[in-house]
């Protein structure tokens, strides 16, 4: 039986480019090679697409682009090709692809943009579709949908970059609605990039300026005194959620440094909650996943308030980290799904969406 040809796409024009390389290296090393043939396509941080035939060591070091055998390659939107175009000018070849595994975190990978290309090409792909990816990526849109679906979350508000001329009026509104401290976030960014915790008006202004450097839309959220817990959700129409895990950040909050650089944040699986509360978080994760139309996989992040016990959705990550220290595969491993088995299931779910299509 012929192997299924999987194109693993990594890198990307994103603040999470380097993390994507680490995730992709883990994915490539663990996809069952007895069943799948792997084609590696990298996107540089300047947006150049390259076929990469080397090993994963150069992905981890970030030097993959220098490999002598890299050649231009890209997913063709032409459905007749149903795959990649490799080479340039008159000297090019095409190669059919059965399924795509995008290991692209953040903008231009997790926001529905590249998923649109996959849809045009009519190639199955791992993960959420265009609209659910876009909705989950934009925190203001996601919060609006959570509110509409009745999924509990903390108080929040937003502004646009162009509103900076009215900053004093906006700050007064935000202070009255949320109180300090206030979390300030770019609406469209991942891995806590550009996020600050403001304790007063001066810090709020600086935080907004930082967030504006990453996106045109800024989200404000009240600070919650709670445990940070996460659920790994897997599936299409009938998703399952893992036992929740808990993060104890080494910094004041779980920022980019705490996630990827410091290495001293603590992870607990299961989260340190009662069994009833663990089940409540699991149910909330599935409800949030369905409400935003997710498929394949997502990691649903929550706060559990220490005083009230309320379970509050924080956000949904449609392409969570897949590094050796990432929570999503760790939580699924706790459910008895080994890393390689998880990758096999994700590819199967991508192909299942095509099999169940009504077109």
C-alpha positions as CSV (number, residue, x, y, z in Angstrom):
1,X,0.0,0.0,0.0
2,X,1.4,3.4,-1.0
3,X,2.3,5.8,1.8
4,X,0.2,8.9,2.4
5,X,2.2,12.0,1.4
6,X,2.2,14.6,4.1
7,X,3.6,18.1,3.6
8,X,4.8,19.6,6.9
9,X,4.9,23.4,6.6
10,X,6.9,25.3,9.2
11,X,8.4,28.7,10.0
12,X,6.3,31.6,8.7
13,X,6.2,35.3,8.9
14,X,5.3,35.5,12.6
15,X,6.7,36.5,15.9
16,X,6.5,32.8,16.7
17,X,8.7,31.7,13.8
18,X,11.4,30.2,16.0
19,X,8.9,28.3,18.1
20,X,7.3,26.9,14.9
21,X,10.7,25.4,13.9
22,X,11.0,23.6,17.2
23,X,7.4,22.3,17.0
24,X,8.0,21.2,13.4
25,X,11.1,19.3,14.3
26,X,9.2,17.3,17.0
27,X,6.4,16.6,14.5
28,X,8.7,15.5,11.7
29,X,10.7,13.3,14.1
30,X,7.5,11.5,15.4
31,X,5.3,11.1,12.3
32,X,5.1,7.3,11.7
33,X,7.3,6.8,8.6
34,X,6.0,3.3,8.0
35,X,2.6,5.0,7.0
36,X,3.6,8.5,5.8
37,X,6.0,10.1,3.4
38,X,7.1,13.5,4.7
39,X,7.6,16.5,2.5
40,X,9.2,19.5,4.3
41,X,8.3,23.0,3.3
42,X,9.7,25.9,5.2
43,X,8.6,29.6,5.1
44,X,11.3,32.1,6.0
45,X,10.6,35.0,8.3
46,X,10.7,37.2,5.2
47,X,8.0,35.0,3.5
48,X,10.1,33.0,1.1
49,X,8.9,29.4,0.6
50,X,11.5,26.6,0.3
51,X,11.5,22.9,-0.1
52,X,13.8,21.6,2.7
53,X,15.3,18.1,2.3
54,X,17.5,18.1,5.4
55,X,17.2,16.8,8.9
56,X,15.6,18.3,11.9
57,X,18.8,19.4,13.6
58,X,19.0,22.5,11.3
59,X,15.4,23.3,12.2
60,X,16.2,23.4,15.9
61,X,19.3,25.5,15.3
62,X,17.4,27.8,12.9
63,X,19.9,27.2,10.1
64,X,17.7,25.2,7.8
65,X,17.5,28.0,5.1
66,X,21.2,27.6,4.5
67,X,20.9,23.9,3.4
68,X,22.5,23.6,-0.1
69,X,19.6,21.6,-1.5
70,X,16.8,24.0,-0.5
71,X,14.9,25.1,-3.6
72,X,11.8,27.3,-4.1
73,X,8.5,25.5,-3.5
74,X,5.0,26.4,-2.7
75,X,1.5,25.1,-2.4
76,X,-0.3,25.7,-5.7
77,X,-3.9,26.9,-5.6
78,X,-4.5,25.0,-8.8
79,X,-6.6,22.0,-7.9
80,X,-5.4,20.1,-10.9
81,X,-1.9,20.1,-9.3
82,X,-3.2,19.2,-5.9
83,X,0.2,19.8,-4.3
84,X,3.4,21.7,-4.6
85,X,5.3,23.4,-7.3
86,X,9.1,23.0,-6.8
87,X,11.8,24.9,-8.7
88,X,11.6,28.2,-10.5
89,X,11.1,29.7,-14.0
90,X,10.8,27.0,-16.7
91,X,12.8,24.6,-14.5
92,X,10.1,23.3,-12.2
93,X,8.3,20.2,-11.2
94,X,5.0,19.4,-9.4
95,X,4.4,16.9,-6.7
96,X,1.0,15.7,-5.5
97,X,0.3,16.0,-1.7
98,X,-2.3,14.0,0.1
99,X,-2.6,16.0,3.3
100,X,-0.9,19.1,4.8
101,X,0.2,19.4,8.4
102,X,0.8,23.2,9.0
103,X,3.0,23.7,12.0
104,X,2.7,27.5,11.9
105,X,2.0,29.4,15.1
106,X,0.6,32.9,15.2
107,X,-0.1,35.2,12.3
108,X,0.0,33.9,8.8
109,X,-0.4,30.4,10.0
110,X,-2.9,30.1,12.8
111,X,-5.3,32.9,11.6
112,X,-7.0,31.3,8.6
113,X,-4.9,32.9,6.0
114,X,-2.9,29.8,4.9
115,X,-5.9,27.6,5.5
116,X,-7.6,29.6,2.7
117,X,-4.8,28.6,0.4
118,X,-5.3,24.9,1.3
119,X,-9.0,25.3,0.6
120,X,-8.3,26.8,-2.8
121,X,-5.9,23.9,-3.5
122,X,-8.5,21.4,-2.3
123,X,-5.9,19.6,-0.1
124,X,-7.0,18.3,3.3
125,X,-5.1,19.8,6.2
126,X,-4.7,19.3,9.9
127,X,-6.5,21.6,12.2
128,X,-9.2,24.2,12.2
129,X,-10.8,25.7,9.1
130,X,-10.5,29.3,7.8
131,X,-13.3,30.9,9.8
132,X,-12.6,29.1,13.1
133,X,-8.9,29.8,12.9
134,X,-9.6,33.5,12.2
135,X,-12.2,33.8,15.0
136,X,-10.0,32.2,17.6
137,X,-6.9,34.2,16.6
138,X,-8.7,37.6,17.0
139,X,-9.2,37.8,20.7
140,X,-11.9,40.6,20.4
141,X,-13.9,38.4,18.0
142,X,-13.5,35.3,20.1
143,X,-14.6,37.1,23.2
144,X,-17.7,38.4,21.4
145,X,-18.6,34.9,20.3
146,X,-17.9,33.5,23.8
147,X,-20.3,36.1,25.2
148,X,-22.9,35.3,22.6
149,X,-22.7,31.6,23.4
150,X,-22.9,32.1,27.1
151,X,-19.4,30.8,27.9
152,X,-18.2,32.6,31.0
153,X,-15.1,34.8,30.8
154,X,-13.7,37.8,32.6
155,X,-14.7,41.4,31.8
156,X,-13.0,42.8,28.8
157,X,-13.0,45.7,26.3
158,X,-11.0,46.8,23.2
159,X,-9.7,49.7,21.2
160,X,-8.1,50.3,17.8
161,X,-4.7,51.7,17.2
162,X,-6.3,54.8,15.5
163,X,-8.0,55.4,18.9
164,X,-4.8,56.4,20.5
165,X,-5.7,60.1,19.9
166,X,-8.5,59.6,22.4
167,X,-6.4,57.5,24.8
168,X,-7.3,59.5,28.0
169,X,-11.1,59.0,27.4
170,X,-10.6,55.3,26.5
171,X,-8.3,54.8,29.6
172,X,-11.0,56.3,31.8
173,X,-13.6,53.9,30.4
174,X,-11.3,50.9,30.8
175,X,-10.4,51.8,34.3
176,X,-14.0,52.2,35.3
177,X,-15.1,48.9,33.7
178,X,-12.2,46.7,34.6
179,X,-10.2,48.3,37.5
180,X,-6.5,47.7,37.9
181,X,-4.5,45.6,37.3
182,X,-5.4,45.3,33.6
183,X,-4.0,42.9,31.0
184,X,-3.3,44.5,27.7
185,X,-3.0,42.3,24.6
186,X,-2.7,42.6,20.8
187,X,-5.9,41.1,19.5
188,X,-4.0,39.0,16.9
189,X,-0.8,37.5,18.3
190,X,0.2,34.3,20.1
191,X,2.5,32.9,22.7
192,X,1.8,36.0,24.9
193,X,3.8,38.2,22.6
194,X,3.2,41.9,23.2
195,X,1.1,41.3,26.4
196,X,1.6,43.5,29.5
197,X,0.0,43.8,32.9
198,X,-0.7,47.4,33.8
199,X,-1.1,48.6,37.4
200,X,-1.8,52.3,36.7
201,X,-2.4,54.8,34.0
202,X,1.2,55.3,33.1
203,X,1.8,51.5,32.7
204,X,-1.4,51.3,30.8
205,X,-0.2,53.8,28.2
206,X,3.1,52.0,27.8
207,X,1.3,48.6,27.5
208,X,-1.0,49.9,24.8
209,X,2.0,51.3,22.8
210,X,3.7,47.9,23.0
211,X,0.5,46.0,21.9
212,X,0.0,48.5,19.1
213,X,3.4,47.4,17.7
214,X,2.0,44.0,17.1
215,X,-1.6,44.6,16.0
216,X,-4.0,47.4,15.1
217,X,-6.6,46.1,17.6
218,X,-5.9,46.0,21.3
219,X,-7.8,44.0,23.9
220,X,-8.1,44.8,27.6
221,X,-9.0,42.2,30.2
222,X,-9.5,42.3,34.0
223,X,-7.0,40.5,36.0
224,X,-8.3,37.2,37.5
225,X,-7.1,35.7,40.7
226,X,-7.2,32.2,39.5
227,X,-5.4,29.0,38.5
228,X,-4.3,28.9,34.9
229,X,-5.5,25.6,33.4
230,X,-5.6,24.2,29.9
231,X,-7.4,21.4,28.1
232,X,-6.3,19.6,25.0
233,X,-9.3,19.0,22.7
234,X,-9.2,16.5,19.8
235,X,-11.8,15.7,17.1
236,X,-14.2,17.1,14.5
237,X,-17.9,16.8,15.1
238,X,-17.6,14.7,18.3
239,X,-14.5,16.2,20.1
240,X,-13.0,14.8,23.3
241,X,-11.1,16.8,25.9
242,X,-8.1,15.8,28.0
243,X,-7.7,16.0,31.7
244,X,-6.9,19.6,32.4
245,X,-3.3,20.6,33.1
246,X,-2.2,23.6,35.2
247,X,0.6,26.1,34.7
248,X,2.3,28.0,37.5
249,X,4.3,30.8,35.8
250,X,7.8,31.6,36.9
251,X,7.0,35.3,36.0
252,X,4.1,37.5,37.1
253,X,2.1,36.0,34.3
254,X,2.7,33.3,31.7
255,X,4.4,35.5,29.1
256,X,6.7,34.6,26.2
257,X,9.8,34.3,28.5
258,X,8.0,32.0,30.9
259,X,6.8,29.8,28.1
260,X,9.9,29.4,26.1
261,X,13.0,31.0,27.6
262,X,13.1,30.7,31.4
263,X,12.3,27.0,31.6
264,X,11.2,27.2,35.3
265,X,7.4,27.5,35.0
266,X,5.7,24.5,36.6
267,X,3.3,22.2,34.9
268,X,0.8,19.9,36.7
269,X,-1.2,17.2,35.0
270,X,-3.9,16.8,36.2
271,X,-4.5,20.4,37.4
272,X,-4.7,20.8,41.2
273,X,-8.5,20.9,41.3
274,X,-11.2,18.7,42.6
275,X,-12.5,16.0,40.4
276,X,-15.8,17.8,39.9
277,X,-14.0,21.0,38.9
278,X,-11.8,19.0,36.5
279,X,-14.9,17.7,34.8
280,X,-16.4,21.2,34.7
281,X,-13.3,22.5,32.9
282,X,-13.4,19.5,30.4
283,X,-17.0,20.2,29.6
284,X,-16.4,23.9,29.2
285,X,-13.5,23.2,26.8
286,X,-15.7,21.1,24.5
287,X,-18.4,23.8,24.6
288,X,-16.0,26.5,23.7
289,X,-14.4,24.4,20.9
290,X,-17.8,23.8,19.4
291,X,-19.0,27.3,19.8
292,X,-16.1,28.7,17.7
293,X,-16.4,25.9,15.1
294,X,-13.0,24.2,15.8
295,X,-12.0,20.9,14.3
296,X,-8.9,18.7,14.4
297,X,-7.3,20.1,17.5
298,X,-7.2,23.1,19.8
299,X,-5.9,23.9,23.3
300,X,-8.5,25.7,25.4
301,X,-7.1,27.9,28.2
302,X,-9.0,28.8,31.3
303,X,-8.8,30.5,34.6
304,X,-10.4,28.9,37.7
305,X,-11.1,31.7,40.2
306,X,-9.6,30.9,43.6
307,X,-12.4,32.7,45.6
308,X,-15.5,31.7,43.6
309,X,-14.4,28.6,41.7
310,X,-15.8,30.1,38.5
311,X,-14.4,28.5,35.3
312,X,-13.6,31.4,32.9
313,X,-12.4,30.8,29.3
314,X,-9.3,32.7,28.4
315,X,-8.6,31.8,24.8
316,X,-8.4,29.0,22.3
317,X,-5.2,28.2,20.5
318,X,-6.0,26.4,17.2
319,X,-2.4,25.4,16.6
320,X,-0.8,24.9,20.1
321,X,2.9,24.2,20.5
322,X,4.2,20.8,19.7
323,X,7.6,21.1,21.2
324,X,9.0,18.6,23.8
325,X,7.7,20.8,26.6
326,X,4.4,21.8,25.1
327,X,1.2,21.2,27.1
328,X,-1.0,19.8,24.3
329,X,0.9,16.6,23.6
330,X,1.7,16.2,27.3
331,X,-2.0,16.3,28.2
332,X,-2.8,13.9,25.4
333,X,0.0,11.6,26.6
334,X,-1.7,11.6,30.0
335,X,-4.8,10.3,28.3
336,X,-2.8,7.4,26.9
337,X,-2.3,8.8,23.4
338,X,1.4,8.7,22.7
339,X,3.0,11.5,20.5
340,X,3.3,9.5,17.3
341,X,-0.2,8.1,17.8
342,X,-1.5,11.7,18.3
343,X,0.0,12.8,15.0
344,X,-1.5,9.8,13.2
345,X,-4.9,10.7,14.7
346,X,-4.6,14.4,13.6
347,X,-3.8,13.4,10.0
348,X,-6.7,10.9,10.1
349,X,-9.1,13.7,11.3
350,X,-7.9,15.9,8.4
351,X,-8.8,13.2,5.9
352,X,-12.1,12.5,7.7
353,X,-13.3,16.0,7.1
354,X,-13.0,15.4,3.4
355,X,-14.7,12.0,3.6
356,X,-17.6,13.6,5.4
357,X,-17.9,16.5,3.0
358,X,-21.3,17.2,1.5
359,X,-19.9,18.6,-1.7
